Amino acid sequence: MSKGFHCITGAEDFLVNRKGKELWARMTEGVEDDFAKEIVEGDALKVEEVAERITHFQQAVETMPMFGGRKLVWFKGITFLADNKLGQSESTLEALDRLKSVLENLNPESVGVLLTASPVDRRRAFYKFLLKSGETEFLAEPSGRGGAEVLAQLVEERCQEEGVRIQPQALDALVARVGGSTRLVYEEISKLATYLSGESAPVITPELVMDLVPVFGEGDFFETTEALYSKNPDWVLAAVEKHFFVHSSIRPLLSSWQNRNRLLIQLRVLLDSGDLRFSRGRLDKAALEQAAARYGSCFGGKTEKNSFKIFGQHPFYLGRLADAAQKFSLKTLLRWQTEFYRAFEETIQQSGRDAQVARSLVLRCLGES
């Protein structure tokens, strides 16, 4: 390493720990002496525990191997760098000054250090010290910008490890079901792979995800939306029935359907005009940027990400929507938008009949598409 230590940080502890394990394995490769490598846990719940964790780390880097050679230390799972009461405590800040001193005085030729921390407040002086003095990497938050690609890559890697393949729609369904949690994505793929064990060519399908993966958190009504735009009447009616088994209102469904439909209408217009190019499940990024520059003002711009603005969406997500847009004409999408409006009016006029209105809406949409 060119600097005194390596540090991996991020908002998602699962991703940080996973990346830390990979780096630690490379750092300790070929090191047979157990006294030459040490892991110090950095999780702290109370202020007094912060000083204890740092003291243990200091002792680890200052205690050299019994038989000589270079010492390797992983300060793992540090939890006291966040923007919370523990991270803002005066005692914690004093302890961090001591940790900073230890890191500044490291001799890289004698000691190799890895730190992993999550979450972190990147505005604080200690984090800026890590950036300046160490090989520091921040991992993108899955729910933030680039999150879809982070999760997609995690899913693909885990599927390869488990020896299974996952269909694109199943990937989207899985991410929606677990609320974007990387840890749950990882565990649910293992469960699905176990279920498919024994098959010659195991494939995770959307139907399998819907049957075996529970909804964690509030969910976003993903199944009913995917079902409707798959044009599969049996699937969408079953999904609608499941929705009303738990919920009483059609409004969340209408909101989810309209959000999808608005983006598909915009995509269909741009695809028909030739300003967007789509092939092999991906949109041409250069064409997308050109279209944004040319038509951005007409489509609400791209400064704010919401369900109204196509150019505010991530290209990865738009590529998946463009695949669905190929199945619909612009006329059909506009008709569906009118049907959603009609269904909303019916729920106001016919209080307590949301389930019947939803089923009628589905049959009207799919009956003429």
N, C-alpha and C positions, 0 to 999 in steps of 0.2 A: 504494500500500500504506500502511496506517495505521501500521505499524511499520517498523523499519529494514531488515528482510530477510525473505525467505520461505524456509521450510525444510520439506522433505518427507522423512519417515523411514518405516521399516517393516522387517519381518523378511524380506520377499521383494524382492530387488534388482530383479527384472524389473518388478514393479508400480511400485516407486519410480521407476525410470528412465523408465518409460512415462508416469507422471504428470508427472515433471519435464520431459519433452519437450513435453508439452501446455502446461505453464505457461510454459516458455521461449519457445515459439512465440508465445504471447500477449504476453509481455513485449517481444519483439523485433519485433513486427508493425509494419511501416512504417519500421523503422530500416535505412536503406540503407548507412550508413557502417560498413564492416567493423571499423574501429578502435574503434567505439563498443560493440562486443559481443565478449566473450571467454569461452571455456570453459577452465577449469582442471581437470585430472583429479585426483581425490582418492584414488585407490586406492593403498594402501601395504602392502607385505609385511614391511618391516623398520622398526625404530624410527627409524633415521636418515632414512628416506624420509618419515616423518610431518612432520618439520621442513621438509624440502625442499618438500613439497606446500603447506604453510601459507605458506612464504616466497613461492612462486609466486603464491598467491592474494593475498597482501598486495600484491605488486608490481602485480598486475592491477587491484586496486581503487584503487591510488594513482596509476596511469598514466592520465591523462585522454585523451580522443580528440584526434587531431591537429587537427581542425577545430572543436573545442569541442563543447558539448552534454553530455548525460547519458551516463555509462558504465554498461554492463550486464555483470555477471559471473556465470557459473554455476560454482560449485564442485561438480563432478559426481562422483558415485560414491564418496563418502567411506567408507572401510572401517575407520577407526581409532577408532570410537566404540563398538565391541562389547565384550561381557563376555568378553574373552580376554587372553592374555599381552600382545599388542600394545596393546590398549586400557587395560590396567592398569599398563603400564610408567611409571615415574617420568618418563622423558624425554618420553613421549607426553603425560602430564598437564601437564608444563611447557609443551610446545608448544601445548596447548589453552588455556592461560592467555593465550598470545600471540594465538591466534585469537580468543578472547573479547574481548581488548582492541581488536583490529581491528574486530570487529563492533560493539562498543559505541561506537566513534568514527566510524561511518559517517554520512555526510550523505545521507539518502534523496533529497534534491533533486538531488544530484550523481551518486550511485551507486545503482543498483538491483542487489540481490544475491539469488541463488537458491542454496540448498544442498540437495543430495540425499545421504542417507546410509543405508546398510544393511549389516549389522544394527546396532542401537543398544541400549545398556544404558540403559533409561529411569530407572534408580535413581540415576544419577550426577549430580553437580552441574552438569556442562556441559549435559546434556540439559534440566535444569530451567531453566538460563539461556536455552536456545533457546525453551522454552515461554513464558517471561516476556517476552523481548525481541523475539521474531520472530513472524511469522505461521506457526506450526508445525503441521503435519498429520502424523498417524501413520496409515499404511495397514494395515488388518487383515490378519493372516496367513491365507492360504487354508486352512490346516489347522486353524485355531483357530475360535473362535466367529464365526459369520457367513461362514465360508470358503466354504461351498457357494454362497451367493448371490454372493460375489465372483467365483468361477470361472464361475458361470452367466452373469453379466453380461458377463464377458470373452469367453466363447464367443459369446454373442449378438452382441456388438459386432463381433467378428472375422468372424463369418459374414456380417454385413451388409456389411462392407468387401470380403469376397471374393465377394459376390453369390450366396451359397448359403443354404439353410435346413437346420436340424438338428432331428431328431426328439428329443423329451424323453428317451427311453430311450437314444438314441445319445449324448446329452450326458452322461448318467450313466456310460455305458460308456467314453467318452473320458476323463473325469476319473479313473475307476478305473484305466484302462490306463496313464496317465502318472503315476500316484501323486500326483495333485493339484498337479503342477508347472505353474505358469502359463506359464513359458517354453515347455515342451513342448506344452501345450495350444495355444498360439498357433501354433507351428511345424507341428503335426500338422494343424490346420485348413487351413493353407495348402496342405499336401500333399494333403489330401482334396479341396480345392476344385480343385486342378490336375488331379486324376484325373477329376473330374466336368466339367471344362471342355468346352464343346461341347454339353452337354445344355440343352434349353430351360428346364427347371425343376429345377435340380440340388438334390438332397436328400441329406443325410448320414444314413444309416440305421444301426441297431445292427449289422447284418450287415456293412456296409462298414467300420465301425470295427474289428470283430473281425478282418476279413480283412487290413486294411492298417496298423493301428496296433499296433506291438509292445508287449509288457508291459515297462514300465520299473520297475526295482526288484523288490521281492518280489511286488507285486500283492496282491489280496485275493479272488481266485477269483470275481470279479464276473460273468464271462460265464456260468459254470455256474448261478449263482443267478438271473440274469436269464432264462436259458433255461428253467430249471425253472418259474419263476413266470409265464412267458409261455404255458405249456401247449403248447409246440411240441415234440413228441417228437423230430423229426429234429434240431432245433437242440440240445436238451439232450444227446442221445446223442452228437452230434458234439463238443460241448463237454467231455463226460466223457471221451471218447476222447483229446482233446487234453491233458486234465489228466493222464491216466495215461501219456501219452507222455513226460512230464517227471517226474511224481511217482509214488510207489508206494503212498501211503496215501490212504484215503478220508476220514480224520478231518478234514482241512481243509475238505473239501466239506461234511461233516455239520455242522461248526461254523458255516460260512457259511449253510447252508440253515436251520439251527435258529435262528440269530440273526434272520434275516429272518422266519421263521415266527412266532416269539414276538411280534414287534412287530405282525405282521398279525393275529394272534389278538386282541391287545388293541384294535387299531383296529376290527376287525370287531365286537367287543362294544360299543364306544362308539358306532359308527355305527348299529348295530341298535337301540340304546337311544334314539337320537335326541339324545344329548348332544353329538355332534359333527356339524357340517354340512360337506358337501364339494360343491363345484361348480367347474367350469372348471379343474380341476387344482389347486385350492387348498382348504386347510382354513380354516374361519372361525376367526381367531385369538382373537376374543373368546370363542367357544364353547369353544375349546381351553383357555383360561385358566380358564373357569368349571368345566370338567370336571376340570382339575387341582386346583382348590380343593376340589371336592366329593369326588373319588375318589382324590386323590393318595396317601393312606395305603394304599389297597388295591392300587395299582399301583407301589409302591416309591418314591413321591415323585419329586422332580425335582432334588435337590441334586447328584446325581452322574450324569454321562452314561455310560451303558453300554447294551449290547444288551438288557438286561432291562427297562429303565424307559422307558416310552413318553413320559412327560412330561419326560424329560431330553433328548429328541431335538430337533433344530432344526425349527421349523414348516415350513420349506421342504422338508426331507427327508421329513417326515411327509406332506406333501401329495402327494409322488410315490408314497409307499407306499399312501396311501389310494386312489389310482387303481387300483393293483394289487389292493387288498383287495376292490374291487367285483366282481372276477371269481370270488371264492371264498365259499362259505358257511362259517359257523363250524364246521359238522360236518366239512367237508373239511379245513380247517386243523388241527383236532384229530386227525383221522385221519392226516394227514401227519406230525404230531409223533410219533405212535405208531410210524409206519413208520420214522422216523429212529432212534428208540430201538431198534427191532427190528434195523435194519441195523447199528447199533453192536454189538449182541450177536453178530450173525453174524460180524463181522470178528474178534471175540475167539475165537469157536469155530472159525472156518475161516481160520486164518492163511495169508496169501499170496494170498487170493482177493478182495482189495479191489475190483478192477475189475469182477469178475462181480457182487459184492454191490451195487455202485453202479448197474450197469445194471438189475439186478432191482428195486432200489428205485425207480428212475425209472419203470419199466414198471408197477409196482404203484400208484404215486401217480397217474400220468397215465391209467392204464387204467380207473380208477373215478371220476375227477374230472369 
